[in-house]
Amino acid sequence: MPLQRARTLVRWFVQPLSGPERSFWRVVTSCLLAAVTLWLLNALNKTYTTRISYPLRWTYDADHFIPVRPLDEAVAVQVTGRGWKLLRNTLGLEVRPAEVVVRRLPISRSLPASALRPALIGTMEGLQLNAILTDTLYFEFDRLTERRLQLRLSPASDGSALPFAARFVPESVTFRGPATTLNALPNPYPVHLPQAPAGSTEGSIIVPIGGPALVQTDVEQVRVKLQPRPLLTRTLPVVPEPRNFPANRRFWLRPAAVPVQVEFFAEDSALLGPGQVRVLLDYRQLHLPDSTLQPVLMPLPARVRGARILTPTVRFSTAEALPPADSL
């Protein structure tokens, strides 16, 4: 029986849609819309007390100062007013923001919300201000300055110099923003390549400048022409590292230090020393007829662009022979 009653009820609702009574539902829908509209109009004509967020407009010396953190866009208040006025404020229709005037910059860093009462009352049309729910507005400003910096290519991700030089067009860029941020920028300013090209190129590429937050530049990108760079050379004396040598047996090597010629760029000169280059001597590679070993270079750091051992062999001798004057 319950199932039969449910089927009868569904049929009663659906049957007018498929028969000549289809207009019945149009009448029902129109009545519902009219009822909802009348209810909404009646509700909006009533008076309510509620909490809203009222928009703010900040006034300060924008030619000489800049906010270094976001300013509050609204303040929480409790108001009384008709539903129409509250709806208009919620939708942001024809709402005049309350003006917040900031003086004594950059010393001032806060403002009591009670100081906004005159501005709020003067801009709230049709609303009665009951209370300001926000205690204090906090802000931070810095002096707005400009600084012009020369440009240079930033080093590789490992800190080593890049294998090419760069010519920028323009050669310098003007940065505009907070004084504290601009004073911390390096001079010359490093420009990062989107993707470091292999080798050198005679063409040019377009590179964005970038920069910290709140800092603007007079140009958004520069043209960079890459050119090959000459390598510097230096000869380093490197003491070989013995491996697989007989234990408890005294031996000598001649020469005791192997000269290694390395190639590098000028920026890496201060970081380059004997400890950066290692040479290996493996006893298992001993050439018995003349008792010599061939030195082998260990993996080089990224700042070393090339290296070669100037001494092809190292003579090995044991305690049975007299040690040479220049041996260990």
C-alpha positions as CSV (number, residue, x, y, z in Angstrom):
1,M,0.0,0.0,0.0
2,P,2.7,2.7,0.8
3,L,4.4,2.0,-2.5
4,Q,1.1,2.3,-4.3
5,R,0.4,5.7,-2.6
6,A,3.9,7.0,-3.6
7,R,3.3,6.0,-7.3
8,T,-0.1,7.8,-7.2
9,L,1.5,11.0,-5.8
10,V,4.3,11.0,-8.4
11,R,1.7,10.5,-11.2
12,W,-0.3,13.4,-9.9
13,F,2.7,15.7,-10.2
14,V,4.0,14.4,-13.5
15,Q,0.8,13.9,-15.5
16,P,0.1,17.7,-16.1
17,L,3.5,18.0,-17.8
18,S,2.5,15.5,-20.5
19,G,-1.1,16.5,-21.0
20,P,-3.1,19.5,-21.8
21,E,-2.5,20.8,-18.2
22,R,1.1,21.8,-18.9
23,S,0.2,25.4,-18.3
24,F,-0.6,24.5,-14.7
25,W,3.1,24.4,-13.8
26,R,3.6,27.8,-15.4
27,V,1.0,29.3,-13.1
28,V,2.5,27.6,-10.1
29,T,6.0,28.8,-10.9
30,S,4.8,32.4,-11.4
31,C,3.0,32.3,-8.1
32,L,6.2,31.1,-6.3
33,L,8.3,33.8,-7.9
34,A,5.8,36.4,-6.9
35,A,5.7,35.2,-3.4
36,V,9.5,35.1,-3.1
37,T,9.7,38.6,-4.5
38,L,7.2,40.0,-2.1
39,W,8.9,38.3,0.8
40,L,12.3,39.7,-0.2
41,L,11.0,43.2,-0.6
42,N,9.3,43.0,2.8
43,A,12.6,41.7,4.4
44,L,14.7,44.4,2.8
45,N,12.4,47.1,4.2
46,K,13.1,46.1,7.8
47,T,15.8,47.5,10.0
48,Y,18.7,45.2,11.2
49,T,21.7,45.5,13.4
50,T,24.7,43.5,12.2
51,R,28.4,43.4,11.6
52,I,29.9,44.5,8.3
53,S,33.3,45.2,6.8
54,Y,33.4,48.8,5.6
55,P,36.0,49.7,2.9
56,L,38.9,52.1,3.6
57,R,40.8,54.5,1.3
58,W,44.4,55.3,2.5
59,T,45.8,58.8,1.9
60,Y,49.5,59.5,2.3
61,D,52.4,61.1,0.5
62,A,52.7,58.6,-2.3
63,D,55.5,60.6,-4.0
64,H,58.0,60.0,-1.2
65,F,56.7,56.9,0.7
66,I,55.6,53.4,-0.1
67,P,53.9,50.8,2.1
68,V,56.1,47.7,2.6
69,R,53.2,45.5,3.7
70,P,49.6,45.4,2.5
71,L,47.3,48.0,3.9
72,D,44.0,47.0,5.4
73,E,41.2,47.3,2.8
74,A,38.3,47.3,5.3
75,V,37.5,47.8,9.0
76,A,35.0,45.7,11.0
77,V,32.1,47.7,12.4
78,Q,28.6,47.2,13.9
79,V,25.9,49.2,12.2
80,T,22.1,49.6,12.1
81,G,20.2,50.2,8.9
82,R,17.6,49.0,6.5
83,G,18.1,45.8,4.5
84,W,18.5,47.8,1.3
85,K,21.5,49.7,2.6
86,L,23.1,46.6,4.1
87,L,22.7,44.8,0.8
88,R,24.2,47.7,-1.2
89,N,27.2,47.7,1.2
90,T,27.6,43.9,0.8
91,L,27.6,44.2,-3.0
92,G,29.8,47.3,-3.0
93,L,27.3,49.4,-4.9
94,E,27.9,53.2,-4.6
95,V,29.7,52.8,-1.3
96,R,32.1,55.7,-0.4
97,P,35.2,54.3,1.4
98,A,36.3,55.9,4.7
99,E,39.4,58.0,4.3
100,V,42.4,57.1,6.4
101,V,45.0,59.9,6.5
102,V,48.5,58.9,7.5
103,R,50.9,61.5,8.7
104,R,54.4,61.6,10.3
105,L,55.8,59.0,8.0
106,P,57.8,56.8,8.3
107,I,57.7,57.2,12.1
108,S,54.0,56.3,12.5
109,R,53.3,52.6,12.4
110,S,49.7,52.3,13.9
111,L,46.5,54.2,14.1
112,P,43.7,53.7,16.7
113,A,40.5,52.7,15.1
114,S,38.6,55.2,17.2
115,A,40.2,57.9,15.0
116,L,38.2,56.6,12.1
117,R,34.8,57.4,13.7
118,P,34.4,60.9,12.0
119,A,35.4,59.5,8.6
120,L,33.0,56.5,8.9
121,I,30.1,58.6,10.1
122,G,30.6,61.0,7.2
123,T,30.6,58.3,4.5
124,M,28.0,55.9,5.8
125,E,24.8,57.0,4.0
126,G,21.7,55.5,5.6
127,L,23.6,53.5,8.2
128,Q,24.1,54.2,11.9
129,L,27.5,53.4,13.3
130,N,27.2,51.6,16.6
131,A,30.7,50.4,17.3
132,I,34.1,50.0,15.6
133,L,35.1,46.3,16.2
134,T,38.7,46.7,15.1
135,D,41.0,48.1,17.8
136,T,44.1,49.3,15.8
137,L,45.2,49.6,12.2
138,Y,48.9,48.6,11.7
139,F,51.0,49.7,8.8
140,E,54.6,50.1,7.7
141,F,56.0,52.6,5.2
142,D,59.5,53.2,3.8
143,R,61.0,56.0,1.8
144,L,60.5,55.7,-2.0
145,T,63.8,56.1,-3.7
146,E,65.6,55.3,-7.0
147,R,68.9,53.7,-7.7
148,R,70.7,53.0,-11.0
149,L,72.8,49.9,-11.1
150,Q,75.1,48.4,-13.7
151,L,74.3,44.8,-14.9
152,R,76.4,41.6,-14.9
153,L,75.7,38.0,-15.5
154,S,75.1,36.0,-12.3
155,P,77.4,33.1,-11.7
156,A,76.5,29.5,-12.3
157,S,74.4,27.6,-9.7
158,D,77.6,26.2,-8.1
159,G,79.1,29.6,-7.8
160,S,81.6,29.2,-10.6
161,A,82.0,31.8,-13.4
162,L,80.2,31.4,-16.7
163,P,82.1,30.5,-19.9
164,F,81.2,33.7,-21.7
165,A,81.1,37.4,-21.2
166,A,78.0,39.5,-21.7
167,R,77.2,43.0,-23.2
168,F,73.9,44.4,-22.0
169,V,71.6,46.9,-23.8
170,P,70.9,49.0,-21.9
171,E,74.0,48.7,-19.7
172,S,72.3,49.9,-16.5
173,V,68.8,49.8,-15.1
174,T,67.0,52.2,-12.7
175,F,65.3,50.5,-9.8
176,R,62.5,52.3,-7.9
177,G,61.1,51.1,-4.5
178,P,61.6,51.0,-0.7
179,A,65.0,52.5,0.3
180,T,65.9,49.6,2.6
181,T,65.4,47.1,-0.2
182,L,67.2,49.1,-2.8
183,N,70.2,49.7,-0.6
184,A,70.6,45.9,-0.2
185,L,70.8,45.3,-3.9
186,P,74.3,44.4,-5.2
187,N,76.1,46.6,-7.6
188,P,76.5,45.5,-10.3
189,Y,73.1,43.8,-10.3
190,P,73.2,40.1,-11.4
191,V,71.0,39.0,-14.3
192,H,70.1,35.4,-14.5
193,L,70.0,33.7,-17.9
194,P,66.8,31.7,-18.5
195,Q,68.9,28.8,-19.8
196,A,72.7,28.9,-20.1
197,P,73.6,28.2,-23.8
198,A,76.3,25.7,-24.5
199,G,79.5,27.4,-25.6
200,S,79.5,30.9,-27.0
201,T,77.2,32.6,-29.4
202,E,77.5,35.7,-31.7
203,G,73.7,36.4,-31.4
204,S,71.8,38.0,-28.6
205,I,68.9,37.0,-26.3
206,I,66.2,38.8,-24.4
207,V,66.4,38.4,-20.6
208,P,63.9,39.6,-18.0
209,I,65.4,41.8,-15.2
210,G,63.3,40.6,-12.3
211,G,63.8,42.1,-8.9
212,P,62.5,42.0,-5.3
213,A,58.9,42.6,-4.4
214,L,57.7,46.2,-4.4
215,V,60.6,47.2,-6.7
216,Q,59.9,48.5,-10.2
217,T,62.4,49.0,-13.0
218,D,62.5,51.4,-15.9
219,V,62.7,48.5,-18.3
220,E,61.3,45.0,-17.9
221,Q,63.9,43.2,-20.0
222,V,67.3,43.7,-21.5
223,R,69.1,42.4,-24.6
224,V,72.2,40.4,-23.8
225,K,74.9,39.6,-26.3
226,L,77.2,36.7,-25.3
227,Q,80.8,36.5,-26.2
228,P,83.5,33.9,-25.6
229,R,85.9,34.5,-22.7
230,P,89.6,33.9,-22.6
231,L,90.9,31.3,-20.0
232,L,93.7,31.9,-17.6
233,T,96.3,29.2,-16.9
234,R,98.3,28.4,-13.7
235,T,100.7,25.6,-12.8
236,L,100.0,24.0,-9.4
237,P,102.4,21.5,-7.6
238,V,100.2,18.6,-6.5
239,V,101.4,15.8,-4.2
240,P,100.1,12.5,-5.6
241,E,97.8,10.3,-3.5
242,P,99.2,6.7,-3.3
243,R,96.8,3.9,-3.6
244,N,97.4,0.1,-3.2
245,F,101.0,0.6,-2.2
246,P,102.7,-2.1,-0.2
247,A,102.1,-1.7,3.6
248,N,105.0,-1.4,6.1
249,R,107.4,-0.7,3.3
250,R,109.2,2.6,2.8
251,F,109.3,4.1,-0.7
252,W,110.1,7.3,-2.5
253,L,108.6,9.1,-5.5
254,R,110.4,11.3,-8.0
255,P,109.3,13.9,-8.4
256,A,107.5,14.2,-5.1
257,A,105.0,16.8,-6.4
258,V,103.5,16.7,-9.9
259,P,103.0,19.9,-11.8
260,V,99.5,20.3,-13.1
261,Q,98.5,23.1,-15.5
262,V,94.9,24.2,-14.9
263,E,92.6,26.5,-16.9
264,F,90.1,28.8,-15.2
265,F,88.3,32.2,-15.4
266,A,89.4,35.3,-13.5
267,E,86.4,35.2,-11.1
268,D,87.5,31.7,-9.8
269,S,91.2,32.7,-9.3
270,A,90.8,33.4,-5.6
271,L,89.1,30.1,-4.9
272,L,91.6,28.0,-6.8
273,G,94.5,26.3,-4.9
274,P,96.4,23.0,-4.7
275,G,93.7,21.4,-2.7
276,Q,91.2,21.8,-5.6
277,V,93.2,19.4,-7.8
278,R,94.1,15.8,-6.9
279,V,96.4,13.3,-8.6
280,L,96.3,9.6,-8.1
281,L,99.1,7.0,-8.2
282,D,98.0,3.4,-8.3
283,Y,100.7,0.8,-7.4
284,R,98.9,-1.8,-9.5
285,Q,99.8,0.2,-12.6
286,L,103.5,0.0,-11.9
287,H,105.6,-0.4,-15.0
288,L,108.3,-2.9,-13.8
289,P,111.0,-2.4,-16.5
290,D,111.7,1.2,-15.4
291,S,109.7,1.3,-12.1
292,T,107.5,4.2,-13.2
293,L,103.9,5.1,-12.5
294,Q,101.5,7.2,-14.6
295,P,99.7,9.9,-12.6
296,V,96.0,10.2,-13.1
297,L,93.8,13.3,-12.5
298,M,90.9,12.8,-10.1
299,P,87.5,14.5,-10.9
300,L,87.9,18.2,-11.1
301,P,85.7,20.9,-9.4
302,A,83.4,22.9,-11.6
303,R,85.5,26.0,-11.3
304,V,88.4,24.2,-13.1
305,R,87.7,24.4,-16.8
306,G,90.5,22.1,-17.8
307,A,93.7,20.5,-16.5
308,R,96.7,18.4,-17.7
309,I,99.6,16.8,-15.9
310,L,103.0,18.2,-17.2
311,T,105.0,15.2,-15.9
312,P,103.9,12.0,-17.7
313,T,105.5,9.5,-15.2
314,V,106.6,9.3,-11.6
315,R,109.6,7.1,-10.7
316,F,109.1,4.6,-7.8
317,S,111.9,3.4,-5.6
318,T,112.0,1.4,-2.3
319,A,114.3,1.4,0.7
320,E,116.9,-0.8,-1.0
321,A,117.9,2.2,-3.1
322,L,119.3,5.5,-1.9
323,P,116.5,8.2,-1.8
324,P,116.9,10.9,-4.3
325,A,117.4,14.5,-3.0
326,D,114.0,15.7,-4.2
327,S,111.9,12.8,-3.0
328,L,109.7,12.2,0.0
